[in-house]
Structures are given as C-alpha cells and as structure tokens.
Amino acid sequence: MGPLSWLWAARPRDLRRAGILGMNRRNGHYILPRNPRRHYPRVDDKLITKRICEAHGIAVPRTYWVVERLGDIPQLATELRQYADFVIKPSRGAEGRGIVVVARHDGQSYTTSGGQTLTAGDLRYHLENVLSGLYSLGGQLDRAIVEQRIVPHEAFAHIAVDGTPDVRIILYRGVPVMAMVRLPTRASRGKANLHQGAVAAAVDLRTGRTFGGVCRDRAVSAHPDTRRPVAGVQVPSWPRVIDAAMKLAEALEMGYVGVDFVLDAQLGPVVLEANARPGLAIQIANRQGLLPRLAYIDSAGPGELTRQRRMELLDSLPGLG
Amino acid sequence: MSLRGSAQWIAAILAGLGLACLVVRWNTRRQVVLGQDDTLWRITYQARFQATRAGAKLRVSIPSDTPSARVYRQDVLYTGLSAERLRSGRTMAREMLLVAAAPGQHTVTGRFDVHLSPAGRWKTAQADSALTPQERDEALRATAAYPLDNPAIQETLASLKEGLPAGAEPARRIFEFCSSQISAGGGDAPHDAVTAIRQRYASPLGRARAMVALCRAGKVPARLLTGFAVLEAERLELRFCVEARVGGRWVPYDPARALSGQLPHNFVPVRRDGAEVVRGTDIAALETSFHIARLPAGPGASRLGHGHWLGIFDLTRLPLEMHDLLAVVLLLPLGALVTAFFRTVVGLRTFGTFTPTLLALSFVYADLFTGLLTLGAVLAIGLTSRAWLDRLKLLLVPRLSVMLTLVVLSIVLLVSVLDYVGLTPSAQAVILPMVILTMMIERFYLTAEEDSPAFAAQLLGTTLIVGACCYGILRWEAVGRFVFAFPEVHLLTVAALILLGRYSGYRLNELWRFGDVARPKE
C-alpha cells in the first residue's frame, strides 16, 4: 500500500467484507425501523434529554438558566452574574452549532474558551438567533440552555487542543456496539466534530482504553497539533460511562442511538447529548465495520433484551480485542 | 411480507401500471380515429433574413385556433437567435419574438400541426366579447395604409351611405362594394386601399384594405385578418379577410370570395391588423415562404370532443401556450429523481433538498449566460451584504427579509444593467428562485462561519453540479414533450423513487471514505 493509496476507491465487496455500515443501510435498516418518530424529541431537544437523564440518575451538566422567550434575554447579566463561566447552547441544535463557551466574564465583556471577547450585545444577539431557530433542526423556534461549563478531565489534556474532548458510544437495542473519543484540534477550532477536523480514537468497549485513530476520514496515530499518540489512553470511570449509556438508551426507547459524554474533572462522565442519527466515522476510528456486531445482536432474537442479556451480548461482541 | 419486499412490489406494480398505460395510450394515439371529415395538416414557414445588427428583432405570427381548427403542435427552429416565449393577447393572436445575438444571415423554420374539423367542436375565445376603448381606437385609427381623409375614400363612402337610414351601419354595403365593384387582380394588382378604390381593381389584399379603410372612415371598427386556407397546395398563399364590428361582435368578411358572416372552416387566422406574417426591425433581405402538407392521423390530434371526461387525461388538448409551461412542470419530478440519485447513490450533499432542481428550473426560462452571470453576481452581492448585515445584529426573520429584498433588487438591477450594456440579446426575465437563493446565501454564510469556507464552497459546488444535471434534464425538449403527451410515465418515476428510497447499498463516496478500513491488507 503506497502513501497515495487513499486516492483509489475500495470496491463495494471490500466494504461488505469489512462489515462497513453505509449511510443508506444505517437509515433504512436500523434508524427507520428502530427509532420511532414520536421519540425523536427526546434526543433532538437537549432539555428533554436532560430531564430524562435526571429522572434516571444519569449525571448531566447543571442547568443555570433556560431562555424561552426573547423577553427573557435582557435578564442575561442578572441571571448569570453569579456564575464565573458557563456554556450557551441551542436546545435543538445539531452538529455542535450555536454553542458558545464563556470561560470568564465581568458582566460587560465575555471571553470565550477560544479567547474571543464578546460584548453583552453580542451575546444577546446570539441568544436571539438561537431562539429564532437559526441553529435548530429544521429551523424551528428554539430555546437556549445556559449550563455549567465542563472542566475537562486531565486524562486527555495532552491530546485535546482548544476544547473539550467527548466520548461517543453507539448502542444498538440497548447494547453498546462501538465507542470512540473525539479530540478537538486547532483545525476543528476547539470543537469535537470530526467533519470539522477533530481527531477520533477508538475506545475498547471492555477496557475503556483508546486505540486506532482517524482524522478527516484517514487513519492517524498521533494528534496533529501535539504529535502525541492518541492510542493507549484510559478513559476514566469507563464502567460508569457504559452503565449510564445503557440506562439512557433504555430510557430513550431508541433502538439505534449515539450517546455523547464529556469527562468533567470533578463530576466524572456526564451526558452531553444523545443522537438518533449518529455518524459512521466511528468505524474508521475503530478500523472495523459495525455490521457484524449489529448482526450478532440481532441473532439474539427479535424480543426485548433484558439488562443481563445485553451485558452478555456486550461481553461476547465479535471483533473486541 | 417484509417492508423491503412490499416496497419492491409496490414499485413493480406502479412501473407495470405506468408501462401498461403508456403502451395502451401510445397505440390508441398512433391509431387516432379522427372525427368524420377531420384532417391533419402541417403548415411550414421558412424565413431567411440578414440581421443588420445585434439585437435585430424578428416577429413571427403563429396560427391560432378557431372552432374548426386547432394547432396541436408547434416547433420553431432557429440558430443564433433567442426566443421569447409564445404569448397571446386579447385578440388571441399568437406571436413569437426572436432576437439575433449577432449580425448576419439567419434562418427560421416554423412547423405548426393543425387539426381541422368541419364540425367546429373546439371552444375558442368569444368573438362577441366586449370591445375595450383601446381596441376600439385601434380599429378606427387612420394609418399610412388607411388614410381615412383621402377624398377617394370619403367620396366612395358618401356614395355608399346614400339612402342608408340614419344610424344604420354601412358595413354590408361596403363589403358588397369591395367584393363586386372592385375587380380581382393578381399579385401585380394594387395592394393599397386608395388605389383599389380609385381604379376599382386590386389584389385580394388591396380589396381587404379598401374595406377596412371604408369601414373605419364610416366609424365601423374594422381590422385586417390574415390567415391561411388549409388545403392541398404546392405553396401556401396568404388570404386577406376583414373583421368588422357589427352588432356588438366581430363579423368576418372575405371580399375576394364574397363571403360574409362566416369564413370557411379551413381558414386558419394568423395575424390581426397586419398583412405580414413575418416581419422585423434591423433586418434586411427577408425572404419568406409557406408550405403545407397533409399529415396522417398521429399523436397530438385529439380524438375526443370537448366535454368528454376522458379528455382530461389528454394534456395536448390544452391551449398551446400552456404546453411549454406544463412540459417543464412535468419534468420537475425527473429533476427530483436526479437529486435523489445524487444524494442516495453518489452521496453528494447539497444546500437544501430541492435547491438544485428549482435553480435549474429558473435557468430553463433564462438565457444561460445571463442566468449564470446573474447567479454569480447575486451570490457575491448576497454574501457581501450578509457579512455586513451581521454587524447590525438583526433578528433572524427581519434579517432574512432584508436579504430577500437585496436579492430581488440585485436581480432586477442586474437584468437592467445587462440590457444597458448590451451583454445579452434581450433582457429576458431571469426569475431565479429568490427565496431559495436567500436561504442558500444564509446557509452558505453560516456553514463558512461554523465549519469552514472550504466546506461551504464544496457544498455550493455540489449544489451547482446537481443543478447542472437537473438543468440538462429540464432542457431536454424531446423528454419534455414525451412526458407532456404521456404524463403516466411518472408512475415509473415514483417506482424509481421508491426503489431509491429502499436502496441500502453503499454510496459512491463511501467507497473512498471507508477505503482505508475496507481495502484488503497486503
């Protein structure tokens, strides 16, 4: 394999042999039949996801303020005076759009985690855009959530630049089938979004240790900014992550779902959001296809799976180290 | 049955149904049983002319419908010219305007297929509809062809009015004078009204003009009616008749053949208030000829009379002006099919689902060069002003509305500028889908801000690629005509869309995306 081998396309049968799940099959065979439309608000609206998490004892960042109406916005300074830092996010936002992380402020000027200085007017304008639905799925009117800023766990400090890494677990019928950790880069402007240039490393579902690595759909072994290897890092409190993910998938009643966690220095793993249409790059990070694992879970029969059965399936998933 | 299986069955049933309808209708249309004494004809125009400058205009009058004649198909072929769409005014006269892009020799060929039915079974605009003041003025106006104050006209009119009761209309007497007192001459005989009246000798055009002049002088609204008598002939000659407003309706007269009240069923009107069927400005050496040929019964000729409910499925019975529009509208599902293919099979992402199709649709109505220039300029102006608007911190809906207004103004001004600098042969309407463009500019700006300008440019590029493919489909006239004649082919389109909707294979771009993982390791 030469250095330019990526220029050549694989053949469909190569993808099938590797068990790669394609977008069409994901949508037609897993999302459409397994994710009832009526349950979508549970994942598309982060406020609802948060309430479900709280009801099931799953840790989430603390909510400081919910901006429901344009009329609430003038109270910005009053509401947030007591908090040294916070995050503003659209309740129905997608792909991390519209998220502003304020690292410090004096009530007049607000400095983001990226070092940008915003005035109170800038922040009010941003909130107005969020409420107007600029960042929401389908452009519907939205709410803005102001919540606790996560202080990233130091486990990933050497391979995360300008932002907070997160952990994504994909669950099928309540069984975790694949996981990865997404690491922000300068190119991704501190966001843990792969299509913006963040790096991902696979996470071993049994041990919680990272392996592999991908950046812009190509296999990598080191973080492009820090040059440190992305493999071999232990995700802290991994059993708690797995447990929370399984509980949440059960509560959401979504058959095919991605759950995103961030690792807070004090709180440990907290759920950031759930996703009914999780992306497929996780397969590149893991250098394995999802299909054999999904088929293995389907071989357990069509009925609902008990917690114990799901744990057994997780332990015996094909392709685990 | 599995979901996949049932979708395939439904697609197969729809495709079968579509094909069955197609075959049945194709055969019945090929073996059209025309009404008794009905005939089909093709009238062909040939025009050659020299454009003396860019922007030279050629006007071509086109046969129009009567209760006994219906134009069911039209083709106008030309090169180096751009055409404005078919239009028809209150007089129901159809006309096409062709504009030369550059000086030089040009040829235009027009083919018009006409269905003649002596039974007179088609409904057309009523001849007795009210006359507007403007129409009345035009039909009474003195012109170079009708010098109403000329003594010959005034004296003849006075003698014709002698003994006529006060208030009675002189049209009948004028008609009798023109048909019996002015003797018939050939093509060399005088064509103008005054000489015809003085010499009592004229060509058919001269007699018709004499009648129009005398009617107008006698305050009876009148106009020349030029058309063809459809009959077997080597060369088709124009016929000149008169329409005079008598008793609140337009009454036709043919002074050359002494016919009044009703013209023969085979008379197909082409132009009102003028003798030349093909004429223009800034052109020279115009040569025109007209030919006619009888056609066998075939697609497009309507078998069913007006009023039969099965006629609903025959779109070709609709007025000719609607054919082009409906043909393009009927191509839209094919545009959607192309978009669905690109998204589902190739894996290209675009700004908005139907943006490419709607952009392509707007280009069908615009000159391609003008359209592309306008699109580029609107995107540039839109993105610059969007960045500027960001500083004003406006709420979403007012901001989008400002953007829409700017897009509208840019389009209108650009069309005007293009016309002013003469970059385009005519300022043809570039009605780009403004709301869609506004949303595209907004999405482009946000994507460039939140992802990267490169990613936004990539999405714009794929949107334009898919749009170009849709444009190719929408411009495909033969396909448009076929779908217009057989709209049931869209059952096949729906079948194809259902199959695409259930396609679970890899997208083309995934073969690269997952290449690293999937390629066999050496």
Interface residues (C-beta under 8 A of the other chain):
Chain A: M1 S5 W6 W8 A9 A10 R11 P12 D14 L15 R17 A18 I20 G22 M23 N24 R25 G28 H29 P33 L70 R97 G121 D122 Y125 E128 N129 S132 G133 L134 H195 Q196 G197 D217 R218 A219 L280 Q283 I284 R287 Q288 G289
Chain B: L3 T344 G347 K393 L395 L396 V397 L446 E450 D451 S452 F455 R502 Y503 S504 G505 Y506 R507 E510 L511 W512 R513 F514 G515 D516 V517 A518 R519 P520 K521 E522
